[in-house]
């Protein structure tokens, strides 16, 4: 009996496969989030961007995942400034609320 499988000399990491699938399923949400991430990384201090990143966008609510609860507390004081900076660089009034979550990204 012949083996019908083609022999693939290169393996692809599952992370790369899932990234492609997810970006094809929701390209408009991912492009908006990508634009916000670029603004986030350019407008905020590197100490913040290394430890906190936008991870989801639903409607006007932006979810920021933060590595420590201490930084989450600090970012809460900057919420209005962050919203203004993101809305100034992206579509006006895109972000109306920011929620913070402690975790890894």
N, C-alpha and C positions, 0 to 999 in steps of 0.2 A: 504494500500500500504506500502510495506516495504521500509525502508531507506537503500539504498545500500552503503552509505558511511561508510567506516571503521572509527571507533572512534580512533583518535590519541590523546593519553594523553600528548604527548610532542609536543610543537611547536618549529619550527626552524626559527631563524631570517633570513630575506631575504638576509642579508649581507653574511651569511654562504652559502646559496644556490648559490648566484651569484659568490662567490669566487670559489666554486667547478666547476661550469659550465665554467667560464672563464679559469681556470687552465687546464681543459680538452680540451678546444678549441685551446689554444696556449701554449702547454707545453714547447716547445723549446725556445720561446721568454721569457717566464716567468722564466725558469731556468737560462738563461743568465742574466736577470735583477736581479734575486735573488742573483746571484753570485756577481754582481756589487754592490748591496746594502750591502752585507756583507763586501766587501772591503771598501766601502764608510764609513760604521759605524766603521770599525777598523782603518782606515788610518787618518780620520779627527777628529778634535776637537769635543767634545760632544756639545759645544755651537752651532756649525755649524750643526751637525747631528740632533739635536733636532728641528732645524728650516728649514732644507733643506734636501730633499730626492730625489733620482732618481725615476722617475715615468714612464718613457717610454724609449724604445730603438728601434730605427728604422734604420736599416743599421748600419752605424758607428756613428750615431748621438744619443747622450744621452740627454734626457730632464730632467732637474732638476727643481722641484717645490720648491719655496722658499717662506717663510711666509712674508718676508718684502722686500721692494725694496732696503732698505739700505744694507741688507745682499747680495742681488743680485749684487749690485754694487761692494761690496768687493770680492765676489766670481769670478767676471769677471777677477780680477787681478790674481787669482790663477788658472785660467783655464788650462794653460799648465802643471802646477804641478799636478793638479787633473787627467788630461788625462794620464800623465806618471805613476802615482801611480796605477790607475785602470788597465792600460795595463800591468804593471809590475806584478800585482797579478792575473790577468785573462789572457785571450788569447792575445798575442801580436798584436798590431794594431787593436784591436777590436773597440776602440773608437777613432774617428778622429775629432769629433766636439762635443761641449757641448752647449746646448741652455738652457736659464733660463726663467722661467715663475713664476710670482708672484701669489700665491694662497694658498689654503690649501691642505693638503694631508692626 
